[in-house]
Amino acid sequence: MNDIIKIGQRIALGFTGTKVSAEFRRLAHEYKIGNAILFRDNLENAAQARTLCNEIQELIINETGHPAFIAIDQEGGNVVRLPADMVNVPGAMALAATTRTENVSLAAAITAAELKRIGVNLNLAPVLDINCNPDNPVIGNRSFAGTAAEAARYAVAAVKAYESTGLMCCGKHFPGHGDTAVDSHLDLPLVDRSLDELEERELIPFRAAIESGIPAIMTTHILFPQIEKERIPATMSEKILRSLLRDRLGFTGLILSDGMEMKAIKTYYGVPSGCVMALDSGCDIVFVCHEGPDMEGSLKEIYAAYNEHRFDIRSFNNSVDRILRFKEIYASYGRGTGDDTEDTAEAINNRRAQNAALMRETIITNNKGENPPRLGAKPFFAGCLAYRSTIAASKPDSALSFSKWFADKFGGSYIENSVNPDKAEIDHILSNRPQSSSIVLGTYNGHLNRGQIDLAAMLSQAAKSRSIPFIAMALRNPVDLDLYPPDAYGMVLWEYTERSFNAAVDFGIRN
């Protein structure tokens, strides 16, 4: 294998659009890129997604002589990439709320079958972080649980289920992204815990996953100053990746970076330098996900570092050998799809029915065994838009409105409040609220945006004064449920999606 193909095996790129872009084709040709990553904007339906994955494989095989890893973040819940005509399962904490590991296994099996349909062979899931900091804006209900033992128990179920299907999975974010209130998409977090403290909590799910045979682990862009004295994040730390993950925990699979354009890297180190340091410190594959100057700049810097002998050649070659070895095991997953059993109408409909039952089962309330109160003929709905805290843009997403969706479904009126309404906005909502037969509020991380909780309190008072029902629905973090007024009928839907809204209807929301 020549040097340029070796280097390309250690790189995964994303691209813009629903077809293989001209820029991706150019970079694949010039730099012999070995892997790709897909996002929601790349996928419009199952047929197009299958065609796209086949084109990626054909391109990369022709350029490198080896199949591609085609990766995707298909965690379930809030982090899904599959289009609307495919099956997106509930998220980790929602599944764990059912207390049944078999539900975690079923969700993984559904996801694996859906990815096989389109030819994706590497799922960047499950999340192995522990939800140990309620102010964490990016992990939250992407984690299975707030305790190490529970997170490990469900993680093992997911890993074993993925492995049984033949789909390669990847645990994340090593050595733990749970205990921070900073999103590494937006800044550089720090976790000030010793190795002994990490062993007692954060590392437990990772150890369990490794013992269960997990084939890949993703790094995190977080500083751990008690382990790595240099001011560099785990992704770029040999002490964390080689000494801790490889030597101490005994991990022999692939180490993958988180997205290198995240601001934790871009702002403090630069994407090109960060990629070189990550590869030199033990990452097998770095992900540069978005087209732009940093993408080709990173490729040039990686190739220059190789040609200038800045990499240890023995470690570099070992990494390439490891990648190719795992490709022999996993890269054929989903190749040639189109007539497999997973693609039959009966199989797809069965997965949809299984998923609808899962969605319904994940809903929890603060009223044990009681059905939701009736909405009546003129319900009033309020709620903010979802804002995206798991990518580098945090602005509200207008693609789906909780309050409008429910008003369209059940009639009545609605208003869209801001993510963190102040007193003036709350007063405006109360003074302009029409007469109604019930009030329904959706909150999205209200525990981090306390104006939503203040609005819940005021709407509850308004409902109480007129002796009408008040329902509050947590659309992401279940912490909100504990903050609702005691007379509210509280529900946790876990995610801000149409499928979760439909699950609420199945649960019993009705006029």
N, C-alpha and C positions, 0 to 999 in steps of 0.2 A: 504494500500500500504506500502510495507516495505521500509526502508530507502535507500537501494541501488538503487531501481527502481526510487524513488523520485529524487535522485541526478542525475541519468542518463537522466531524462527528461530535465534537464537544460543544456545539452551538445549536440553539433552537431559535428560530425567528417567527414572528407573527407578521401579518400583512393586513392591508385594508381591502374591504370589499368581499363580495360573495363568489368571486372567481380568483384564481391564482393571479396575483397582480404582476404587471410587467416588472416592477421593481424586485419582487421576490424571485421571479425567474432569473433576472439579471444577477442578483446576489447568489442564488443557488448555482448558477453557471460559473461565475467568476471566483467564488469562494468555496464552492463544493459543500454547501450547507447540508447537514445531515438530518435535521429535525425541524418540526414546525409546531406551533401552538395556535389553537383556534379560540375565538371569542364569539360572543353573541352576535356581533355585527357581521360575522362571516357566514352565518347560517340563517337561511330564510325558510327552509322546509326540509323534510327528511330526504327527498329525492335529490335536491340540490346539494345537500350536505354530503351525500354518498358520492355524487359526481365529483365534488370538490376534493374529497379525501383520496379518491382514485387518481385524480390529476396530480395531487401532491406526491403520492407514492410513485407514479410514473416518472415525474420530473426528477425526484431525488434518486431513484434507482438508476435512471439514465445518466445522471451526473456523477454519482459516487460509486455505483455498483452495490450499494447496500440499501435495504429498506429504511424508511423514516420512522422514528417515533412521532406520532401525531398526538399531541397532548391537549387536554381540555380541563378546565376547572368545573367539574360537574359534581359539586358537593351535595346538591339538594337544597331546598329551602330558598334562602336569599341569594345563594351563589349558584346559579345555573346558567348554562350557555345554550342548551338545546332549544330549538324553535317550538312554536305553539302546537304543531301537529305531532310532537313527540311527547314522551312521558317524563316529567320532571318530578322527582320524589320529594317528600318532606325533608327538612334539614335535620342535622344531627341531634340537637337538643329536643326537638319535637318528637323524634323517634324514641329517644331515651325516656321521654315523659310517659310513654306507654308502659314502661318498665319491662318490656319484652325484647330480649336480644334477637329473637326470631324476626321481629319487625325490622331491625337494623340489617339483618341478613337478607331479608326479602327486598328491601330498598336497594341494597347493593346489587342483588341479582337482576332487578328490573333495570337499573342503570347500566349494568354490563350488557344486557341484551339490547338496550337502545343504542349504546355506543357501537356494538357489533354491527347493527344495521347499517351504520354510516361509515364504518371503517376507522374509527378512533381507537387507538390501541394503548393509550396511557391516560389514566384518569388521575388528576392531581387532587386526590382525596384518599382517605378521610383526614379531617382535622384532628390532630392528637393533642392540641392545646387544652389546657384546663381553664374553665371559666371562673378564675379565682379573683378577678377584679371586676366588680359590677360597673365600673366607669370605663371599661374597655370599649372603645367605639367600633372596633373592627372584628373582634372575635365573637364575644357574646354567644348567641344561640347557634353559631357555627360549631361550637364545642359540644361534645356529648354531655358534659357534666361539670359541676363545680368542685368535685373531689377527684383525687388521682385514681382511686380504686374504681369508681364508677366510669370515669373516662376510659380507663384501660379496659374494663370489661366490655364496653360497647365497641371500642376500637378493635379489639381482637375479633369480635363477631364480624365486623365489616371487612377486615383484612382477610379472614378465612373465606368469607363469601366471595370476595373478588378473586382470590386465588383459585377457588374451585371452578370459576367460569373461564379462567385463562386470561382475563384482563389484568394488565399491569396497573397496580395502584401505587400511590405515593403519599405517605404520611407527612403532615406539616404542622407547625413550622419550628424546626429544631433550633435551639433546645427549649423553646416554649415562648409563645406570644401572648399568653393569657394574662400575665400580671403586669400590664402596662395600660395607662390611660391615653397613650399616644398611638396614632395610626401610622405605621411605617410607610404607607402610601404618601403621607403628607409631611412627615418629619422623621427624625432619628430618635427612636425610643431607647430607654435604658432600663434594665432590670438589675437591681443591685442585690443579687443573691449569691451566696457562696455555692461552691460545688456540692457541699454536704446538704445545703438547703434544696438545691435542685434535685438531688438524688431522693430526697424525702417527698417531693411533690412533682415538679415538672417532668422529670425524666421517667417517671413510672409508666405512663402510657407508651412512651417510645421504647422502653425496654420490653414491655409486653408485646408490642407490635413486631419488634425485631425477633423476639423468641417465636413469634407466630409466622415468621418467614416473609415479612413485608419486603418487597423488592426495591423500593425507592423511598428516599426521605428528602424533603425540601427544607432548605435553610431559612432562617429569618434574618431580616436586616435590623437587628437589635444589638445594642452594646451590653455586654456582660462584664463589667470592669473587674469583678472579683475573680474572673477566670482568664480573661484576655486583658492584660495591662495596657496594651496599645489601644488607642481610640479607634478601633475598627469593629464593625459588627460581625456577628457570627458567620455570615456568608463569606467573609474575607479573612477568617481567623483559622490558621492551621491548628492552634491549640484546641479550638472547639470542634473542628471537622475531623482532623486526624487523631489528635490525642484523646479527645473525649468520645466522639461518635464512632470512629473506627477502632481505636485501641481499647478504650475502657468499656464501651458498650458492645463491641464485637460486631459491628455492622459491616457486612460485606457486599451490600447492594449498591445501587446508584445514588449518588448525592446530587440533587438538583438545586439550582438557585431559585429563589423567588424572582419576580420580575426586576430586572436590573435598572429600569428607568424610574422606579419608585423614588420619591424625593429623598428618602433616607440615604440612598446611594448617590443620586444625581446631584443633589445640593452640596453634599459634604465631600465627595470623592471624585465625582465625574463618572459617567457611565463607562467610557472606554477603560479608564484606569481600574474601576471597580471590577470589570469583567476579567481583566488580567489577574488582579489579586485573588479573585474568587477561584479561578482555574488553578492558580499556583498554590492555593491554600487547601485544595481538596475537593472543590466542586467538580463533578464529572461533566455536567452540562450547565451552561448559563443560558438564561432566557432573556432575549431582547425582543420585546413583544410588539413594539409599535414603530411603524415606518417613520423615518425622519433622520436628521443628521447624526444623531447618536448611534443609529444602527450601523451604518457603514463605517462611522468613526470607530466604533468598537471592534468591528471586524478587522480594520486596518491595524489597530493597536494590538489585537491578539496575534495576528500573523507576524507583525514586527517583533513582538516579544519572543515568539517561537524562533524566528530567523536570527535573532540576536542572542539566542541561547539563555534567555532569562527564565525559562522553565527548566525544571529538572527533567531531563529527557526520559529517565527511567519511570518516574511517576506519571509523566504524560502518556507514555506508551501503555503503562498498566491501566490507566483510565480508559484509553481507547479500546484496549482488549476487553475490559469489563463491559463497556457499552455494547460492543459487538456480541459479546456472550449473551447479554440480556436481550438483544434484538433477536438472536436465534430462538429464544424462548417465547418472546412476547410480540414481536413486530408483525407476525402473520395474523394476529387477531383482527377479524373483520375484513381481511383482504378478500376480494371477490364476492362481497355481499350482494344481495339482491334476490336470492332464491333460498336463503337459509330459513330454518324453522322460525327464527326470531322475527322474520319479515312477513309472515303470513298474517292475514287479517284477523284470524282467530287468536293468534298469539298476542298481537298488538292490543286487541280489545280486552283480552284477559289481563294484560299488564295495566291497562287503563282502569279496569274495574278493581284490581288489587290496590292500585295507587289511590283511587277515590276512597276505598275503605281505610287505607292508612291515614289519609288526610283527616278523615272524620274521627278516627281514633285518637289522633294527636291533640285534639282540642281539649283544653282543660278549663274549668270554671271555678269561681269562688262560691258556687251554690251547688253543693253536692247532690247529685241526682235530680235536681230541678231543671225542667225545661226552661228555655228563655221566655221571658214575658212576650206577649203578643204586641206587635208594633201598632196595630190599629190602622185606620184608614188614611191618616195624615202624619206619617212619621217625619221627624226632622233629623238629618244626618250632618255631622261635622267631622272634620279630620284634615290633617295636613297631607301633602303629597309625600311620597317616599323620597328621602334624600340618600344619596349613595355614599356610604362610608367605607365601602370595600374597593373603591377605585380612586384614582387621584383627583377626581372631581366630586365635590360634595354638594353640588347644587341640587335642588329638588327636581324630581323626574316627573314630567307632566304626562307621560304615556298612559298612566292609569291613576284615576282619582277614586279613593275609597268612598267618599261621600257621594260623588256623582254616580258611581256604579250602583250603590245601594238605593239611591233615589230612583234611578232608572228601573231597578228591579222591583221596588215596592211602592213606587209613587211617593208623594210628599215633596219635601223641599230639602235643600242642602246648602252648605257653605264650605269652602276650602279655607281653613285657617293656615297661618304660617307655621313653620317648624317649631318656633318658640314664641308664642304670642305673649305680648306684654299686656298690662292692665287696660290700656286704651283699646287694644284690639278685642280683648275679652269683653269689655263693656259694650263695644260696638256690636259684637255677635249677640250678646244678650238682649240689647235694645232693638235689634233688627230681626230677632228670631220670630218666625211666624207662630201662630197658635198651632199646636200639634198634638197628636195622640200619643206620642212617645218621643224620646230623644236618644240618639245613638251617636257615640263618639268613638273614633278610631285614633289610637295613639301610636306613635312610632318612636321608640327610644325616648319615651316621656321622662324616664328617670334621669336622662342626660339633658333634657330640654324641659325644665320644670314648668314653663308656661303652659304646656299641654296638661300637666297635672292640675295646675290652677284652673284651667278651663274646665276640666272634669269636675272639680269641686263646685264651680259656679253653675254648671249645667245640671248637676245633681240637685242643687238647691232649687233651681228653677223647676225641675221635674217634680220634686217633692212638694213644692208650693201648689202645684196643680194636680197632685195625686196621679201622675202619669209615670210609666216606666222609664228608667234610665239604664241604658246598656253601654258598657265601655269595652272595647276590643283592643287588646295589645297586638299590634301588627308586626312586632319584631321581638323585643326582649320581654320575657315573662316577669321581670322585676316590676314592670308597670302595674301588674295585677295587684300587688301588695300596696300600691300607692293610691288606688282608686278609693273614692268615698265608700264607707261601709254599706250604704244602702244601694250601691250600684250592682247590677248584675254584670260581673266581670268575666271576660272570656280571653283566652290566649289563642290567637290564630297563627302566631309564629312568623308569618311572612306577609309581605305586602304584594300579593299576587291575586289574579282572578281565580286561580284554583283554590286558594285559601278562602276567598269570599264564597265560592260555591260550597266549600266544606262547611262554612257557617250556616248556609241555607240548609244543607243536608242535616246539620246538627239540630236545627229546629227554629231558626230565625224565619218568622213569617208574620203576615198581617193578621 
